[in-house]
């Protein structure tokens, strides 16, 4: 996977432009070393789960889409969920309707 394009339900502003989609590149090892994993694996007394770290996901969106955090804050919850799924898909997690670049 080289990247993903996410069609936004509601346009956002970034760098004085209206964006109707986010184009996110694939994260590099450097990105992962600097930002960490976007989720935590929780293991305990026979119970295992994953906790999504939304602040880290937001930082990945900033970096991978090349937009400021103020633009991430403009995303609708639906669009943030799609972007979150895209970030997680790079790590082998998440289930999003995405088109590959």
C-alpha positions as CSV (number, residue, x, y, z in Angstrom):
1,X,0.0,0.0,0.0
2,X,1.5,3.3,-1.0
3,X,-1.2,5.6,0.4
4,X,-4.9,6.3,0.6
5,X,-7.4,8.9,-0.5
6,X,-10.4,9.6,1.7
7,X,-13.4,11.5,0.3
8,X,-14.7,13.9,2.9
9,X,-18.4,14.3,3.7
10,X,-17.7,17.9,4.5
11,X,-14.8,20.0,3.1
12,X,-12.2,21.5,5.4
13,X,-9.8,24.4,5.1
14,X,-6.0,23.7,5.0
15,X,-3.3,26.1,3.8
16,X,-6.0,28.5,2.6
17,X,-7.6,25.9,0.4
18,X,-10.8,23.9,0.5
19,X,-10.1,20.2,0.7
20,X,-12.8,17.7,-0.3
21,X,-10.5,14.8,0.2
22,X,-7.4,13.8,2.2
23,X,-4.5,12.1,0.4
24,X,-2.5,10.3,3.0
25,X,0.9,8.8,2.3
26,X,2.1,5.6,3.9
27,X,3.9,6.2,7.2
28,X,7.7,5.7,7.3
29,X,9.7,4.0,10.0
30,X,10.8,7.5,11.1
31,X,7.1,8.5,11.5
32,X,6.4,5.5,13.7
33,X,9.5,6.0,15.8
34,X,8.7,9.7,16.4
35,X,4.9,9.3,16.9
36,X,4.6,5.7,18.3
37,X,1.9,3.3,17.6
38,X,-1.7,4.7,17.1
39,X,-3.1,2.0,19.4
40,X,-2.2,0.1,22.6
41,X,-2.7,-3.6,22.9
42,X,-4.2,-4.3,26.4
43,X,-3.6,-7.8,27.8
44,X,-4.8,-8.9,31.2
45,X,-6.5,-11.8,33.1
46,X,-7.5,-13.6,29.9
47,X,-8.9,-10.4,28.4
48,X,-7.3,-8.8,25.4
49,X,-8.2,-5.6,23.6
50,X,-7.0,-2.6,21.6
51,X,-7.2,1.0,22.8
52,X,-7.0,3.6,20.0
53,X,-4.9,6.6,20.9
54,X,-6.9,9.3,19.1
55,X,-4.3,12.1,19.8
56,X,-1.6,9.9,18.1
57,X,-4.0,9.2,15.2
58,X,-4.5,13.0,14.9
59,X,-0.8,13.5,14.7
60,X,-0.5,10.8,12.0
61,X,-3.2,12.6,10.0
62,X,-1.3,15.8,10.3
63,X,1.9,14.2,9.1
64,X,0.6,11.8,6.5
65,X,-1.9,14.2,4.9
66,X,0.3,17.3,5.2
67,X,-2.3,19.4,6.9
68,X,-2.2,21.4,10.2
69,X,-3.9,20.1,13.4
70,X,-6.4,23.0,13.1
71,X,-7.6,21.3,9.9
72,X,-7.9,17.9,11.6
73,X,-10.1,19.6,14.2
74,X,-12.5,20.7,11.4
75,X,-13.2,17.1,10.3
76,X,-16.6,15.7,11.0
77,X,-16.7,12.7,13.3
78,X,-17.6,10.6,10.3
79,X,-14.6,11.9,8.4
80,X,-12.3,11.6,11.4
81,X,-13.4,7.9,11.7
82,X,-12.5,7.3,8.1
83,X,-9.1,8.9,8.5
84,X,-8.6,7.0,11.7
85,X,-9.4,3.7,9.9
86,X,-6.9,4.7,7.2
87,X,-4.1,5.3,9.8
88,X,-4.9,2.0,11.5
89,X,-4.9,0.2,8.1
90,X,-1.3,1.1,7.6
91,X,-0.5,-0.9,10.8
92,X,-2.6,-3.9,9.8
93,X,-5.7,-2.8,11.7
94,X,-8.9,-1.0,10.8
95,X,-11.5,-1.5,8.1
96,X,-12.1,1.4,5.8
97,X,-13.5,2.0,2.4
98,X,-10.5,3.5,0.8
99,X,-9.0,3.9,-2.7
100,X,-5.3,3.2,-3.1
101,X,-3.1,5.9,-4.6
